[in-house]
Amino acid sequence: VDVNSLLSLEKQLVCPICLEMFTKPVVILPCQHNLCRKCANDVFQASNPYLSTRSGSTVTSGGRFRCPSCRHEVVLDRHGVYGLQRNLLVENIIDMYKQGTTSKPSVEPKLEQPMCEDHKDEKINIYCVTCGVPTCSLCKVFGNHKDCEVAPLNSVFTQQKAELTDCISMLVGNNERIQAIISHLEETCRAVDENGRRQKSKVCETFDHLFALLEEKKGEMTVRINSEQEEKLDYIRGLRRKYSDHLDNTAKLLETAIQTMDESEMALFLQNAKPLLQKIVDGTNTSHLDKLQLGYENMDHFKANFDHQRRTLISIDFIKCTDQSETRRSIHHYVSMLA
């Protein structure tokens, strides 16, 4: 086995959380990626901070987190991460790899160590705690870091790697919480959209019913006006016919009177004049004909006062309630809990 093969194999055996070679037991996720069981439990706890634990073992009724390699959602049962299947194949490969590297130390790859910029022949082998940078021993003895506090590279490496691991777990958990907030907001958007359409439909239905009532009332009031209008018109038309008939009779009587005036024979004239005079007197008498009362044509008594109804319509509004403010407060509380 050459060095490149060993390096490639070692990369495949590195946990994406602790960045170290997998520590047994190794669990396999549904997406076929692997994690140390401890790292899987750390990610699970970071993603489910409100679930109770006991001695590091999950005792809840399940939970979920996302695979750090592919973001696939992993749903756990009541056993938590202990319900995930162990990847015995990877564990065996780790055992064989460790045995191979122990029995054949000559093939162990030597990583190139960076050199100090100020002292070209010196390797960087210590860490300056004061400046927060790795450096070499000469820099500590008489260089830029002679008055600084230093520490071994391996101890700082282990410490910062542990801090980075914790930060990764925290970041994974934070991303899970943010995703939960986004999902809740999307669900709320859909609910608002659906509720808005439903309420608009109800408002339109209510106004349609109100329009129907107004149309019905308008029809009833119009019928009442039409009824009196036709009654008065019929009476006026009948009275007009009577006056027209009376006028026709007096016109004929006038024609007869003019013809009688042309009569030169006195006896004949006198014979026709007396009854004609009586007819003329009767013709000028219109007391038997009805007279229209003053203001008979007036229809103002059908004038309606809609001021009260107009004010009522203008004041139409939604029922005032505190449900919306309560809903907003609950959403803010939910977001703050997740954050």
PELIN-V48041 format. One record per residue. PSI is psi in whole degrees, -180 to 180 (NA if undefined). D_CENTER is the distance of its C-alpha to the mean C-alpha in whole Angstrom. Layout:
psi;d_center
PSI;D_CENTER
PSI;D_CENTER
This chain:
psi;d_center
126;61
174;60
-41;58
-39;55
-42;55
-40;55
-43;52
-41;50
-41;50
-37;50
-35;46
-18;45
14;46
130;44
132;41
-8;38
-59;37
-10;41
20;42
170;45
141;47
136;45
125;47
149;47
149;46
129;44
148;40
129;39
164;35
-25;34
5;33
8;37
156;37
151;39
151;39
145;41
-39;40
-44;40
-39;38
-40;36
-37;36
-44;35
-42;32
-45;31
-38;32
-32;30
-18;27
68;27
-18;28
1;28
136;30
147;33
163;36
114;40
35;43
-3;40
136;40
130;36
20;37
-175;33
23;32
-179;30
-166;28
155;27
174;27
143;27
128;30
-15;31
-42;33
-1;30
13;27
136;27
127;26
120;29
124;28
151;31
-164;33
-15;34
-7;37
-145;35
-18;36
-8;39
-7;38
145;38
139;41
141;44
87;44
-30;48
-46;49
-40;47
-41;49
-39;53
-40;52
-43;52
-46;55
-37;57
-44;55
-39;56
-40;60
-42;60
-27;60
-43;62
-24;65
74;65
-18;64
-25;65
0;62
123;60
140;58
117;59
140;56
125;57
132;57
151;56
156;59
138;59
-32;59
-30;61
95;64
-29;64
2;66
133;64
149;61
114;58
0;58
171;57
127;54
109;54
-35;52
-47;53
-17;51
34;49
150;51
149;53
-170;56
172;60
-36;63
-35;65
-31;62
-36;62
-51;66
17;67
-151;64
-18;60
22;59
-26;63
10;61
163;58
132;57
166;57
159;56
146;56
-42;54
-37;53
-42;52
-38;50
-48;49
-43;48
-49;46
-30;44
-38;43
-41;42
-42;40
-38;38
-44;38
-40;36
-39;34
-45;33
-42;32
-41;30
-41;29
-47;28
-40;26
-41;24
-37;23
-43;22
-41;20
-41;18
-38;17
-40;16
-44;14
-44;13
-42;12
-41;11
-41;8
-43;7
-40;8
-38;5
-45;2
-40;5
-42;6
-43;4
-46;5
-44;8
-37;9
-45;8
-40;11
-44;13
-36;13
-39;14
-41;17
-42;18
-45;19
-40;20
-41;22
-44;24
-37;25
-41;26
-40;28
-42;29
-41;31
-41;33
-42;34
-41;35
-41;37
-44;39
-40;40
-41;41
-44;43
-45;45
-36;46
-39;47
-41;49
-43;51
-45;51
-39;52
-49;55
-36;57
-47;57
-37;58
-45;61
-42;62
-40;62
-42;64
-44;67
-42;67
-41;68
-42;70
-36;72
-40;72
-40;74
-44;76
-36;77
-43;77
-43;80
-40;82
-39;82
-42;83
-44;86
-30;87
-41;87
-40;89
-37;91
-40;92
-40;93
-40;95
-40;97
-41;97
-37;99
-34;101
-25;102
-5;103
122;106
-22;109
117;111
-45;111
-44;112
-40;109
-49;107
-32;108
-35;107
-19;103
-43;103
-52;102
-29;100
-40;98
-41;98
-39;96
-38;94
-42;93
-45;93
-34;90
-29;88
-7;87
117;86
21;82
-23;82
-10;81
137;78
152;75
140;73
135;70
152;69
128;67
17;64
-31;64
-9;61
135;59
20;55
-19;54
-8;53
6;50
127;49
144;45
107;44
15;40
-45;39
-44;38
-37;36
-44;35
-37;34
-42;32
-40;30
-33;29
2;28
129;25
174;22
154;20
130;21
129;21
166;20
10;19
-40;16
-44;13
-38;16
-39;16
-43;13
-43;13
-39;16
-36;15
-45;13
-39;15
-41;18
-43;16
-42;16
-35;20
-42;21
-35;20
NA;21
